[in-house]
Amino acid sequence: MNNLDYMYKQVEQLKKDGVYRILPINYGPCTNVIDLNHKSVVNLSSNNYLGLATHPVVTEAAIEAVKKYGAGTGSVRTIVGNQDLLEELEVVLAEFKREEAVTCFQSGLNCNIGAIQAIVNKGDLIVSDELNHASIIDGVRLSRADKAVYKHSDISDLERVLKEKRENYNNVLIITDGVFSMDGDLAKLPEIVTLAKKYNCMTYVDDAHGSGVLGESGRGTVDHFGLHGQVDFIIGTLSKAIGVIGGYVASSMIVKEWLLHRARPLLFSTALPPAAIGATIASVKLLMASTEFTDRLWENANYFKAKLNDLGFDTGHSQTPITPVMVGEEAKTMEFSRELLAEGVFVSAIVFPTVAKGKGRLRCMISAAHTLEDLDKAVKVFEKVGRKLEII
Ligand SMILES: *Cc1c(COP(=O)(O)O)cnc(C)c1O
């Protein structure tokens, strides 16, 4: 007997259920074509929307930052980890986001688990979309506020919750993803903001998949809807379109002052490393200088989606470069992904419990880094495998 027996049993069960996974290994950088398990494949599964993870200006800035500041910051921000480079990044990001202030965290997940519990307290209520990201759910769990969930993007259900519960609480925080990562649909932000005003609530938008993608030069969902100054907390990640790592809250200055005193990842976890900060500054500056990156991303995404639709694939109701290809049954979805890989195209299968049972899909993530040849190859392979498995 061993006190880890329960874990052996559960891992056995994962294997029996056919959901045990061995992580694929990428032997090089994350770009349009990758060396996955020593096989060259078109990469349709990264969040590197703009190709900035390997942009020479960005990687050079990382090297320069390491030369000047070293590899690590050596401390949490509130002690001696707050390098001037990080202050500079926050100024650049605030300008980019067109908001008063920005507070950076070590990742998007960190940002949600730190910010939500700092914002609300006992006696407050969080009202959350049922499809919100896992890191929001974790942030909500760590806070001492009560929680209510509304049906996905259902504004009348949101109003029902507010009508029923608003008066019983001090502060109420409505939280939504800006772009929902599994379907690529947008939150109905204008309606949410209107309801928040009517019921005197705060608003919190996690724009991890919207920043660098939507709005002018990728300024995000709030910019896309023209709602600057009307959302209290705008969360972004530096790990997806920006191509590096980190997360941030764009907000008013008072929010920043409060987070610097109460957000636990800033108090108890070491600050972002110089390489990441330097690279991110360069990335954001590239975006502010030109719409070239976001233009190419949307051109590629529209091209790929139209080709798949012409072939008869169901690409759901995405409004962004996230392109789900609906398959349905779990085993068939996994098989589709395996067959594509055998033909040199990597797309991860998304199945229950990440999405509802019977809603299995392949989630294609299109990037500005893809060439027309990459996309044409992927379309050809989708056609071949799709016909073989009788999906089209
Ligand atoms: C990816 C994602 C995160 C996590 O961001 P990281 O920077 O990778 O930690 C948070 N929220 C949403 C909605 C996401 O899609």
The ligand as an ORCA input file, in Angstrom:
! r2SCAN-3c Opt
* xyz 0 1
  C      -5.717     32.359    -21.987
  C      -6.639     33.034    -21.090
  C      -6.231     33.451    -19.819
  C      -4.862     33.116    -19.284
  O      -3.875     33.921    -19.830
  P      -2.341     33.552    -19.585
  O      -1.635     34.826    -19.802
  O      -1.986     32.484    -20.553
  O      -2.235     33.083    -18.162
  C      -7.113     34.159    -19.041
  N      -8.365     34.430    -19.468
  C      -8.808     34.036    -20.679
  C     -10.189     34.382    -21.109
  C      -7.966     33.312    -21.519
  O      -8.392     32.918    -22.712
*
